Amino acid sequence: MKFVIIGGDAAGMSAASRTKRRQPDTEVMVLEQTGDVSYSACGMPYNIADPTREMDDLIVRHPRVFREKQGIDLRTGHRVEAIDPVQKTVRGTTSGGKFFQVPYDKLLIATGASAIIPGLPGFDLPGVMGLKTLRTAGESSVSWLITRPERSSSSEWDISPWRCVRPSVPGSWT
């Protein structure tokens, strides 16, 4: 049986790993559009706020570990653009622009969600962005360092039209 998973973040890689543990003879393929899998997304805000922290420190397991030690056919840089449920195939393009088509017996779509940015004033300001991947976190870190307002002696930062009050308890925003 060939099990194809679209998406190589937490859900996709967990499903792939579990399948290989329970059914080692199953051919498991993961198609991930980015180059990163298995990273601590919850830690990204801390790395953005602290320029001394490397984004690579958030990587829990590198793609080669899934390939070499678990026998998972992990294909990074593969963006799925179409699913044909009748022919049981997925197709798309690689980050290098090459077309691919892959057959499947079972399919799991584990692409996660994307932030919905409301059309409200202030969401188009520098430093305001959605956060989904290590790449966007790295870009956010650079952007945050460039656009971060200077702290004044008052208890507020003035980043009109928004005002952010410093936390009353260090390290928390309530």
C-alpha positions as a Python dict, from the first residue, in 0.01 Angstrom:
ca = {
    (1, 'M'): (0, 0, 0),
    (2, 'K'): (118, 353, -78),
    (3, 'F'): (24, 618, 177),
    (4, 'V'): (81, 976, 60),
    (5, 'I'): (72, 1265, 304),
    (6, 'I'): (49, 1626, 192),
    (7, 'G'): (217, 1843, 456),
    (8, 'G'): (527, 1779, 663),
    (9, 'D'): (459, 1968, 983),
    (10, 'A'): (349, 1812, 1313),
    (11, 'A'): (38, 1624, 1197),
    (12, 'G'): (187, 1499, 872),
    (13, 'M'): (514, 1376, 1017),
    (14, 'S'): (339, 1221, 1318),
    (15, 'A'): (109, 1026, 1086),
    (16, 'A'): (403, 919, 870),
    (17, 'S'): (611, 805, 1168),
    (18, 'R'): (326, 620, 1332),
    (19, 'T'): (236, 441, 1010),
    (20, 'K'): (595, 323, 959),
    (21, 'R'): (611, 199, 1320),
    (22, 'R'): (282, 7, 1301),
    (23, 'Q'): (300, -104, 938),
    (24, 'P'): (668, -108, 837),
    (25, 'D'): (594, -251, 491),
    (26, 'T'): (371, 43, 397),
    (27, 'E'): (528, 282, 148),
    (28, 'V'): (495, 625, 310),
    (29, 'M'): (560, 942, 112),
    (30, 'V'): (535, 1296, 252),
    (31, 'L'): (513, 1595, 16),
    (32, 'E'): (610, 1922, 186),
    (33, 'Q'): (626, 2251, -1),
    (34, 'T'): (888, 2410, 228),
    (35, 'G'): (1231, 2279, 321),
    (36, 'D'): (1145, 2245, 691),
    (37, 'V'): (971, 1966, 879),
    (38, 'S'): (939, 1874, 1244),
    (39, 'Y'): (1009, 2204, 1417),
    (40, 'S'): (880, 2370, 1731),
    (41, 'A'): (633, 2627, 1599),
    (42, 'C'): (545, 2730, 1955),
    (43, 'G'): (901, 2856, 2004),
    (44, 'M'): (902, 3087, 1702),
    (45, 'P'): (779, 3399, 1886),
    (46, 'Y'): (1062, 3364, 2139),
    (47, 'N'): (1320, 3341, 1861),
    (48, 'I'): (1170, 3643, 1686),
    (49, 'A'): (1189, 3849, 2005),
    (50, 'D'): (1548, 3745, 2080),
    (51, 'P'): (1789, 3814, 1792),
    (52, 'T'): (2058, 3594, 1949),
    (53, 'R'): (1844, 3280, 1907),
    (54, 'E'): (1880, 3087, 1581),
    (55, 'M'): (1569, 2963, 1399),
    (56, 'D'): (1751, 2634, 1334),
    (57, 'D'): (1747, 2571, 1711),
    (58, 'L'): (1374, 2504, 1671),
    (59, 'I'): (1427, 2205, 1442),
    (60, 'V'): (1340, 1890, 1633),
    (61, 'R'): (1431, 1638, 1364),
    (62, 'H'): (1601, 1699, 1030),
    (63, 'P'): (1451, 1555, 709),
    (64, 'R'): (1741, 1311, 664),
    (65, 'V'): (1645, 1135, 991),
    (66, 'F'): (1297, 1060, 858),
    (67, 'R'): (1447, 936, 533),
    (68, 'E'): (1741, 733, 663),
    (69, 'K'): (1624, 602, 1001),
    (70, 'Q'): (1250, 567, 947),
    (71, 'G'): (1235, 485, 577),
    (72, 'I'): (991, 767, 498),
    (73, 'D'): (1007, 904, 145),
    (74, 'L'): (1010, 1270, 249),
    (75, 'R'): (1011, 1513, -41),
    (76, 'T'): (1066, 1872, 60),
    (77, 'G'): (1015, 2150, -191),
    (78, 'H'): (711, 1970, -340),
    (79, 'R'): (397, 2182, -367),
    (80, 'V'): (81, 1980, -438),
    (81, 'E'): (-153, 2175, -663),
    (82, 'A'): (-414, 1917, -762),
    (83, 'I'): (-568, 1594, -635),
    (84, 'D'): (-744, 1351, -868),
    (85, 'P'): (-953, 1122, -646),
    (86, 'V'): (-1074, 914, -944),
    (87, 'Q'): (-723, 834, -1070),
    (88, 'K'): (-588, 845, -712),
    (89, 'T'): (-301, 1080, -795),
    (90, 'V'): (-164, 1408, -667),
    (91, 'R'): (31, 1646, -885),
    (92, 'G'): (220, 1967, -850),
    (93, 'T'): (555, 2136, -896),
    (94, 'T'): (886, 2126, -714),
    (95, 'S'): (1063, 2434, -586),
    (96, 'G'): (1284, 2396, -894),
    (97, 'G'): (981, 2425, -1124),
    (98, 'K'): (959, 2057, -1226),
    (99, 'F'): (620, 1889, -1261),
    (100, 'F'): (549, 1577, -1054),
    (101, 'Q'): (263, 1329, -1031),
    (102, 'V'): (236, 1067, -758),
    (103, 'P'): (-16, 780, -726),
    (104, 'Y'): (-163, 687, -389),
    (105, 'D'): (-378, 420, -225),
    (106, 'K'): (-447, 629, 86),
    (107, 'L'): (-416, 1006, 113),
    (108, 'L'): (-389, 1237, 414),
    (109, 'I'): (-405, 1614, 376),
    (110, 'A'): (-216, 1761, 672),
    (111, 'T'): (-133, 2110, 552),
    (112, 'G'): (-240, 2295, 864),
    (113, 'A'): (-399, 2636, 864),
    (114, 'S'): (-295, 2981, 755),
    (115, 'A'): (-362, 3297, 945),
    (116, 'I'): (-652, 3509, 831),
    (117, 'I'): (-536, 3868, 837),
    (118, 'P'): (-838, 4090, 900),
    (119, 'G'): (-890, 4393, 681),
    (120, 'L'): (-865, 4630, 978),
    (121, 'P'): (-650, 4940, 1020),
    (122, 'G'): (-302, 4860, 1143),
    (123, 'F'): (-269, 4509, 1002),
    (124, 'D'): (-75, 4650, 708),
    (125, 'L'): (187, 4816, 928),
    (126, 'P'): (551, 4704, 915),
    (127, 'G'): (612, 4419, 1156),
    (128, 'V'): (253, 4288, 1145),
    (129, 'M'): (238, 3955, 963),
    (130, 'G'): (112, 3599, 975),
    (131, 'L'): (345, 3337, 1117),
    (132, 'K'): (341, 2983, 979),
    (133, 'T'): (686, 2854, 882),
    (134, 'L'): (1046, 2885, 996),
    (135, 'R'): (1112, 3096, 688),
    (136, 'T'): (839, 3347, 780),
    (137, 'A'): (964, 3343, 1138),
    (138, 'G'): (1315, 3428, 1019),
    (139, 'E'): (1181, 3707, 800),
    (140, 'S'): (968, 3827, 1092),
    (141, 'S'): (1271, 3833, 1318),
    (142, 'V'): (1455, 4062, 1080),
    (143, 'S'): (1146, 4277, 1030),
    (144, 'W'): (1083, 4299, 1406),
    (145, 'L'): (1438, 4415, 1470),
    (146, 'I'): (1408, 4684, 1204),
    (147, 'T'): (1061, 4813, 1296),
    (148, 'R'): (1051, 4763, 1673),
    (149, 'P'): (963, 5093, 1838),
    (150, 'E'): (1198, 5232, 2099),
    (151, 'R'): (1082, 5203, 2458),
    (152, 'S'): (1014, 5527, 2633),
    (153, 'S'): (1025, 5589, 3004),
    (154, 'S'): (644, 5567, 3011),
    (155, 'S'): (459, 5240, 3048),
    (156, 'E'): (346, 5241, 2683),
    (157, 'W'): (493, 5220, 2337),
    (158, 'D'): (336, 5459, 2089),
    (159, 'I'): (293, 5273, 1760),
    (160, 'S'): (-7, 5467, 1635),
    (161, 'P'): (-278, 5388, 1550),
    (162, 'W'): (-224, 5100, 1799),
    (163, 'R'): (-92, 5132, 2152),
    (164, 'C'): (56, 4830, 2324),
    (165, 'V'): (79, 4841, 2700),
    (166, 'R'): (383, 4671, 2847),
    (167, 'P'): (293, 4365, 3053),
    (168, 'S'): (237, 4408, 3423),
    (169, 'V'): (396, 4067, 3480),
    (170, 'P'): (734, 4041, 3304),
    (171, 'G'): (718, 3808, 3005),
    (172, 'S'): (339, 3799, 2970),
    (173, 'W'): (88, 3986, 2757),
    (174, 'T'): (-261, 3991, 2903),
}
